[in-house]
Structure formats: C-alpha cells, structure tokens
Amino acid sequence: MSEHGGSLELTRNLKVFDGQTLYLLKPLALRFWTRSAALNDADEIAAAILTSGRGAVA
C-alpha cells in the first residue's frame, strides 16, 4: 500500500529473483498453472536472465 496515495496495487503474476533463487507468486486459479502458462513463464524468465547479463549459472 502506498503511503502517499492510499492505493493498493495488485500484481497477479510476480517473479522475484533473489540471487540463485526464483520465486513465482501467482493466484491459485488453474488458468495460471497450465502448460501454456508455464511455457510463457519460462520464456519470460529466460529473457530476464539473458537481458540482465547474468546468463551464466555458477
């Protein structure tokens, strides 16, 4: 919640990179956990890793 605006922003599909760990925060609704959703997630994750310049995994 924003202290100044008093509004709440809801993000339905959040990916958090913490070092070598990735957290996926998604609603429990089945449509967010389908095979095609997983492929889309994998594509977004790969793109984020490649554009961050940290493509090499130690």
Contacts in CASP RR format, 6 or more apart in sequence:
PFRMAT RR
TARGET T0000
AUTHOR 0000-0000-0000
METHOD contacts of the structure
MODEL  1
MSEHGGSLELTRNLKVFDGQTLYLLKPLALRFWTRSAALNDADEIAAAIL
TSGRGAVA
1 7 0 8 1.000
1 8 0 8 1.000
2 8 0 8 1.000
2 9 0 8 1.000
11 25 0 8 1.000
12 26 0 8 1.000
12 27 0 8 1.000
12 32 0 8 1.000
13 24 0 8 1.000
13 25 0 8 1.000
13 26 0 8 1.000
13 32 0 8 1.000
13 41 0 8 1.000
14 23 0 8 1.000
14 24 0 8 1.000
14 25 0 8 1.000
14 26 0 8 1.000
15 22 0 8 1.000
15 23 0 8 1.000
15 24 0 8 1.000
15 25 0 8 1.000
15 41 0 8 1.000
15 44 0 8 1.000
15 45 0 8 1.000
15 48 0 8 1.000
16 22 0 8 1.000
16 23 0 8 1.000
16 25 0 8 1.000
17 48 0 8 1.000
20 57 0 8 1.000
20 58 0 8 1.000
22 45 0 8 1.000
24 41 0 8 1.000
26 32 0 8 1.000
26 33 0 8 1.000
31 37 0 8 1.000
49 55 0 8 1.000
END
